[in-house]
Structure formats: structure tokens, C-alpha cells
Amino acid sequence: RSGYQRRILDELLDGPATVSALAERLSLATSHTSSTLRTLRLQGLVTRDEREGVRGAPHHLSPQGLLRLQEDALQRLREATKEPRTEGTNVLLTRDGPLVVLAYGETVPSDLLWLPPRRLGVEGAPLLSSSGNNRGGAWCAVRSPPQWFDLDTLEPCDPPPAEASLGDIRSWTQGGRKLALVRARVMSGQDRWTMPPGTWFEAEAPNETPPAALDRSTINLGNIRGTEVPCRPSTPILGQVGEAWRREVLLLEQRGLTVLRSSRPNPIAERPESLLRTWMRHRHPRLTEGELNRRTQRVLDRLRGNRRGRPSEVAHAALAAFGPTTWVKHDTSFHELARTNAEGARAIWEWALEHASDAVQGEWTLGAKHAKLLRRVIGDGRCQLLVAGDARLREHKQGTWLTESDDERWVHLNEVTRLRLAQDRQQPVKATLWNLALPRSAAELTTGTTSNDVAREGERKAPRAERELRRALAAWPEGNDDLADDLEHEHPLAAWIASSPEERGRRWRRIGPRIPDEWVGLHASTMAADAWLRDEAWRATHHERETYALELARRYEPQPQLRVRDTDSPPRSVASSARLLILRGDE
């Protein structure tokens, strides 16, 4: 059997494909691919689905074809292990273009493998090119679960215990002559990777950056399972995520405008007045701009209770579309889908297409009758991530596809490459967003005396930072340093609030000058360093400065040698000199 036949069979292992798709993947002429498939069909190794006609029909790998691939791999494995080996735990069996077959004598660590750039030799010397430079390694994506075989019988066997250490696994595999067959696809480094088939090697830490396909956007789907490599694939990313809390966690971790049906929505949503105008325009498309503005304002007055009389039919429809709502003049970066009907959800997405100035991500809840709007959303360059709780997005998928299977999340980078993502965190036990009025100072936060009017005034000053501030407040007082690290560059105040008490002092050294004076008092006096109390605490409010001064005095009072002494006056307590901290702030 020719190498082309084996490559085509191997490609079909990733799923059905047409003649043209296979020719493109393998860089073969369409006529050559078609004739090879004809031969494979006659041998019973491939079948063709002709329900929609012969032209463009997908080809499938038959059970006989799958068995043939396994027989080929086992024959290579038998040849590679014929001679006793003194070094190397894993071996490269075959290499056909980007497709490789490996045998591992240890647990396969991840779906993303790093294959080293050198082979083992007598002296362990690296493999060099003709110019004397080290050759590069290769990143590979595992295509199917590893299959363990007993080398004496070539029969399948059980994998090693999951909790076994590496040393135990090697003793288990070498003592019983057991290896795992692993099929993988090279993702990057293929042109520089020079390891020939039959080479034994040891797994080693990667010395190159991860594949470019995993770093093409700002949307972070999490780490690839078993690695510290983040998955930031190309956009748009469409997906099916079954559980509501998983969709919520995934979407709220991103930046930009978010459309989401929360699992624990606030009793009253906050929405921009311009959203109501978008909804009104869809109901009355023939109105002039002036008349549309007048009617929108009249409905707003009805919804706010500023007009006497019974609510109009349009006001009732608006309440049904958006639920209990506080209408604000500024744009918002979070749009709640809970308690909205299909009209309200459609208006929210149309508003997002008109007003979003940043990335857009959200949950799609509309049905098939809104397919035209869905295509607009997906085709808009600002749409980065769109998920649904069912398969309604599947027929629209393009590029990156996110899905769940057996409680595992998979990211499909293209038609043939997919990787498992690390396990999600458990369902959060507290609200992701702060659902109370926004405080405007540390004192208001700690005492809980925030008023709605004051909070809304603060929101109007920085509407784009509202959602990040609510995320930070939800993490207070215990703190979330991972969240604070993400917010530090663009939202320093939110990062300061989200910091844990233990980390706040170190964070001050990075963002202290950017923290408003009214929020300085969030730093606990018992956690503050002496230098901070001496040089920075004066920026706090008068009451907070008193607390810091007393803490400073408490620390130095038991140490007479540190008491302040004037040359011509008797010794005086540091407790008295600490008052200078208070006086300095009042100057």
C-alpha cells in the first residue's frame, strides 16, 4: 500500500471529508486524491456517503480501514522494539507530513505534546543541522485517546494506574513491555523538526513558545489540560456550553461588552435609554427621528411613573420586553437577558451592533427566526465569543468551535485539530457581580452607608469601569488576587479593591499613585508597612489617618530607642509625634 493511501486513511481518522478537503490538507492534486479514494473504496477501507449525491460526497473511514491503521502502527511498534534499548522511554514510529504516530512508555501528559528537537545518542549530543545550529522541536495535538498494548502479544492492555508516579510507570511498562500508541498532528515547527522515525526520546520541558494557533486573540478559554498553556484561539469563537454557571463564568472573565442571562440576576436591571429607543424603532420603523425621540421619552416617563394616568400599551410591552429596569442615560457594558423576552433580547443585540466600541461576547438565546440577526452578529468583527446552552449555533459555526462532551470542554481550532481544556472551577457560591449600590469611598464600603444617588453619580463619571468595579467589589473583603492582576493595568481602582489584604501593600507599590485618595483607607493598618504609614497614609481621610497614626504609635511605643527626641527638649512619646501624620493630611 502506498504512502498516500496511508495518509488519506490517517486523515479520515479525524472525521469524514470530501475529495477537495483531503486534497487541500495533504497538498495533493484533486485527481490523485480521487483515484486513491476509489482504490480504498474497492478495498473496503473507505465508504462514501452518497445520500446527497456523488459530487462533493464525504468519505468515511470504515471499520476495516481503522483496523488497517492499527495493524500498520503495531507493525512499526514491533520493529522499533525488536532490539533491546538502553535509553529513551518514548519512540517516534511514523511521520507522514504533519501526522505522526508515537509510542509512549509513560502516561501521556496532555493533549498538547512537545516533541524534543534532538534524539538521544551515545553521548547524548544534540542533533545539528549542516550549519551547526540546533534544530527546533515540534508542538503536536493528540488526535485520539492513547491505546495501551502488551508488546509480547500485541494485544490491548489496561493503562497504568492514574495515580502512579513516573518511576512506577516506567517500571510497569519496561518490566511488562507495555507501550501506548498515540496519534498526533504537528501544529508548529514541522519544517524545523528533524527527528526521524524510529528515534527513541525522553519527554522534556518545551523551549519554544506555544503554537501560534493558541495565541491569536484576547479571549482566554482557559489552559490546555495538563499544561500551563493558555488557549486564546482565533475569533469568532462559537460554542455550546450546557450549564448556565459555566457560560456565566466564561463570559464574565472576558473584557468588553457582555450580553448574558445570569443565573442570579439583580432584581432590577440597569439599561441605557438608547436601548429603549432601538426597541421603539423596531416597533415603529416609519417614524421620523424627531417623532421617535418624542415617543421614546413619553414611554420612559410612563415607566418611571412621571406621567399620570394608566400605563400605555407600549409601556406594558416595554416592561414585558425588558422586565423591571432602571433606565440610565449612559451606555452600559453589561446587558442582562434574564427577565427579557425575544423582543427585548433582539433589541439588546441590535443595540450592541450599533453602540459597542470594544469586543462583544454573549449568550445567544434567540431562535431560528432570528437567523439573519445571528449572521450579522457573527459576521461583525467585534463579536469575539458567542455561546448557547444547546446546539442552535452549530450550523453557523466557523473557525473556532467550543463544545462539551462527557463533562469535558473541547476547543476545535479547525476541522481536524481539537484540544481539551482544563477543568472549570466549581460553581461559585457567591454572586459574580456586586449587586448593591456602588460606594464612592473606602469608608462607604466598610460602613455600608452608600446611597443610590451617590452611587449613580460615581457611575456616570466612569461608566465603562462599572462592570469591573462590580466584579472587584464582589471579591471584597477576602480578595481575589488573580482578578486583581487582570484588572491592574486598565482598572487600578478595581484591582485595589479586589486585592487580598496580604497583597494590598505590594500592589500599592505598582499602582499607588493611581488610587484616588478616598480609597486609600482600604489598606488595613495592621497590614501596612512602617514606611507606608510614614510616607503614604497622609493621603487618607482624617478618621483613617487617626487609625494609621495610632497603629504607628503602637508599634514604636515599646521601643524607647525609637522615640522622637529633640536636642533641647525632654523625650516625648511616639504616640504624640504620630499626630504629625494627621496634621500633615490636613495641610
Protein Blocks (a to p, Z undefined) as FASTA:
>chain_A
ZZklmmmmmmmmnoccdfklmmmmnopafklmmmmmmmmmmnopaccdfknojehpacdd
dfklmmmmmmmmmmmmmmmmmpccfedjbdcfbdehjbccdddfbdcfbfbdcddfbdcd
fkopacddfkopacdddddddfbdcddddfklopacddddfkbcfklmmmmmmmnopadd
dddddfbhklmpccdghiacdddddfbdcdfklombfbdgbjcehiabdcdddddddddd
fblklmmmmmmmpgcjdddddfbdcfbdcddfklmmmmmmmmmmmbcfklmmmmmmmmmm
mmnopagcjddfklmmmmmmnopadddfbdcfbdcfehpafklmmmmmmmmmmmocbdcd
dddfbdfklmmmmmmmmmpmklmbdcdfblklmmmgghjadddeehiacddfblmbccdd
dddddddfbdfbdcbdcdfbfklmmnopacfklmmmmmmmmmmlmmmmmmmmmmpmnbpa
klmmmmmmmmmmlmmmmpcfklmmmmmmmmmmmpcfklmmmpcfklpcfklmmmmmmmpc
fklmmmmmmmmmmmmmmmmklpccdfkbccddfklmmmmmmmmmmZZ
